[in-house]
Amino acid sequence: MQDAVLAMLAKEPSHGYHLHARLRRSLGPLGESMNRGQIYVTLARLERAGLVVGERADGLPERPERKVYALTPAGQQRVAAWLAEVGWPKPDLAEFHLKLAAAAAARLADPVELVAAQRRELLRRLREAQHAALAEPAGWGAGLLLEGVVLRLQADLRWLDACERAWSKVDDEVEGG
């Protein structure tokens, strides 16, 4: 969650309410259960860590406590590192989706390139798992576990194909429109 919040701030400084709305919109139905308080706790942690700075917003007499948060240079470095990171064996699909959305919104990276980097890593791991599975007896013990790993990787690769199709379509619409 912290990295997604940082990446959303890379586009522009924002207050917690706006960040919450953008994250919920990016996650669709999965974001409906996102607690607004979680965003403020995350922002406070990021501020203590020196990754964001918060300043009181002017012009809102009814909300004098509202803060607008912006990235620090350390926060910008962390966003860049997060975008370059490929996650497996336990990729968080919602986090990866937010990475794509944030990268596109802030023009930090090409979502299709992020998908390609993730795919390269999964293909490498798939080759390793398939090689190891061939060395094990099928149907039990380590062979069964390795079969599960192979199936999981294949499913994740199919999902990445769907992500690539969707983000390629977005790129085509932006270029054409």
C-alpha positions as CSV (number, residue, x, y, z in Angstrom):
1,M,0.0,0.0,0.0
2,Q,2.8,2.4,0.8
3,D,4.4,2.1,-2.6
4,A,1.1,2.6,-4.4
5,V,0.4,5.8,-2.3
6,L,3.9,7.1,-3.1
7,A,3.4,6.4,-6.8
8,M,0.0,8.2,-6.8
9,L,1.8,11.2,-5.3
10,A,4.4,11.1,-8.0
11,K,1.8,12.5,-10.4
12,E,0.9,15.5,-8.2
13,P,0.8,16.4,-4.5
14,S,-2.6,15.4,-3.0
15,H,-4.5,15.2,0.2
16,G,-5.6,11.9,1.8
17,Y,-9.2,12.0,0.7
18,H,-8.2,12.5,-3.0
19,L,-5.6,9.7,-2.7
20,H,-8.2,7.4,-1.2
21,A,-10.6,8.1,-4.1
22,R,-7.9,7.5,-6.8
23,L,-6.9,4.2,-5.2
24,R,-10.5,3.0,-4.9
25,R,-11.2,4.0,-8.5
26,S,-8.0,2.2,-9.7
27,L,-9.0,-1.0,-7.8
28,G,-12.7,-1.0,-8.9
29,P,-14.8,-3.4,-6.8
30,L,-11.7,-4.6,-4.9
31,G,-11.2,-1.1,-3.6
32,E,-14.7,-0.7,-2.1
33,S,-13.5,-2.1,1.2
34,M,-10.5,0.2,1.4
35,N,-10.6,2.1,4.7
36,R,-10.0,5.8,4.3
37,G,-8.2,5.8,7.7
38,Q,-5.7,3.4,6.3
39,I,-4.6,6.0,3.8
40,Y,-4.0,8.6,6.6
41,V,-2.1,6.0,8.7
42,T,0.0,5.2,5.6
43,L,0.7,8.9,4.9
44,A,1.8,9.4,8.5
45,R,4.2,6.5,8.3
46,L,5.6,7.8,5.0
47,E,6.0,11.2,6.5
48,R,7.9,9.9,9.5
49,A,10.1,7.9,7.2
50,G,11.0,11.0,5.2
51,L,9.4,9.8,2.0
52,V,6.6,12.5,1.9
53,V,6.1,15.9,3.4
54,G,2.7,17.2,4.4
55,E,1.8,20.9,4.5
56,R,-1.4,22.4,5.7
57,A,-3.7,23.4,2.8
58,D,-4.8,27.0,2.6
59,G,-8.3,28.3,1.7
60,L,-10.4,25.7,3.5
61,P,-11.7,27.2,6.7
62,E,-14.1,24.3,7.2
63,R,-11.1,21.8,7.0
64,P,-8.1,23.6,8.6
65,E,-6.5,20.3,9.5
66,R,-6.3,19.1,5.8
67,K,-2.8,18.4,4.7
68,V,-1.4,18.2,1.1
69,Y,1.3,15.6,0.7
70,A,4.2,15.6,-1.7
71,L,7.1,13.3,-2.4
72,T,10.5,14.0,-1.1
73,P,13.6,13.0,-3.2
74,A,13.8,9.8,-1.1
75,G,10.2,9.1,-1.9
76,Q,10.9,9.6,-5.6
77,Q,13.7,7.1,-5.4
78,R,11.5,4.6,-3.6
79,V,8.9,4.9,-6.3
80,A,11.5,4.3,-9.0
81,A,12.8,1.2,-7.2
82,W,9.2,-0.1,-6.7
83,L,8.4,0.3,-10.4
84,A,11.6,-1.6,-11.4
85,E,10.9,-4.5,-9.0
86,V,9.4,-7.7,-10.2
87,G,7.5,-9.7,-7.6
88,W,7.3,-13.4,-7.4
89,P,6.6,-16.1,-5.9
90,K,3.8,-14.2,-4.2
91,P,2.8,-11.3,-6.5
92,D,0.0,-9.2,-5.1
93,L,-2.2,-8.8,-8.1
94,A,-3.9,-5.7,-6.7
95,E,-0.5,-4.1,-5.9
96,F,0.7,-4.9,-9.4
97,H,-2.4,-3.4,-10.9
98,L,-1.9,-0.3,-8.8
99,K,1.7,-0.1,-10.0
100,L,0.5,-0.1,-13.6
101,A,-2.2,2.5,-13.0
102,A,0.2,4.8,-11.0
103,A,3.0,4.4,-13.5
104,A,0.7,5.4,-16.3
105,A,-1.0,8.2,-14.4
106,A,2.2,9.9,-13.4
107,R,4.0,9.0,-16.6
108,L,6.7,7.3,-14.6
109,A,7.0,4.2,-16.7
110,D,5.2,2.4,-19.6
111,P,2.8,-0.1,-18.1
112,V,3.3,-2.4,-21.0
113,E,7.1,-2.4,-20.3
114,L,6.4,-3.2,-16.6
115,V,4.2,-6.2,-17.7
116,A,7.0,-7.3,-20.0
117,A,9.6,-7.2,-17.2
118,Q,7.3,-9.2,-14.9
119,R,6.7,-11.7,-17.8
120,R,10.4,-12.2,-18.3
121,E,10.9,-13.0,-14.6
122,L,7.9,-15.4,-14.6
123,L,9.1,-17.2,-17.7
124,R,12.5,-17.6,-16.1
125,R,11.0,-19.1,-13.0
126,L,8.7,-21.3,-15.1
127,R,11.6,-22.8,-16.9
128,E,13.3,-23.5,-13.6
129,A,10.2,-25.1,-12.1
130,Q,9.6,-27.2,-15.2
131,H,13.2,-28.4,-15.2
132,A,13.0,-29.3,-11.5
133,A,9.6,-31.0,-12.0
134,L,11.0,-33.3,-14.7
135,A,13.6,-34.5,-12.2
136,E,10.9,-35.5,-9.7
137,P,8.5,-38.5,-9.7
138,A,5.1,-37.2,-10.8
139,G,2.0,-37.2,-8.6
140,W,3.4,-37.0,-5.1
141,G,5.8,-35.1,-2.8
142,A,8.0,-32.5,-4.3
143,G,6.8,-33.4,-7.8
144,L,3.3,-32.4,-6.9
145,L,4.4,-29.2,-5.3
146,L,6.4,-28.3,-8.4
147,E,3.4,-29.0,-10.5
148,G,1.5,-26.5,-8.4
149,V,4.2,-23.9,-8.9
150,V,4.1,-24.5,-12.7
151,L,0.4,-24.2,-12.8
152,R,0.4,-21.0,-10.7
153,L,3.1,-19.5,-13.0
154,Q,1.1,-20.4,-16.1
155,A,-2.0,-18.7,-14.7
156,D,0.0,-15.6,-13.7
157,L,1.4,-15.4,-17.3
158,R,-2.1,-15.6,-18.8
159,W,-3.2,-12.8,-16.5
160,L,-0.1,-10.7,-17.6
161,D,-1.2,-11.3,-21.2
162,A,-4.6,-9.8,-20.3
163,C,-2.9,-6.9,-18.7
164,E,-0.7,-6.3,-21.7
165,R,-3.7,-6.4,-24.0
166,A,-5.6,-3.9,-21.8
167,W,-2.7,-1.5,-21.4
168,S,-1.8,-1.7,-25.1
169,K,-5.3,-0.7,-25.9
170,V,-5.0,2.3,-23.5
171,D,-1.7,3.3,-25.2
172,D,-3.4,3.0,-28.7
173,E,-6.3,5.2,-27.6
174,V,-4.0,7.8,-26.1
175,E,-1.9,7.9,-29.3
176,G,-4.9,7.9,-31.6
177,G,-7.1,10.2,-29.7
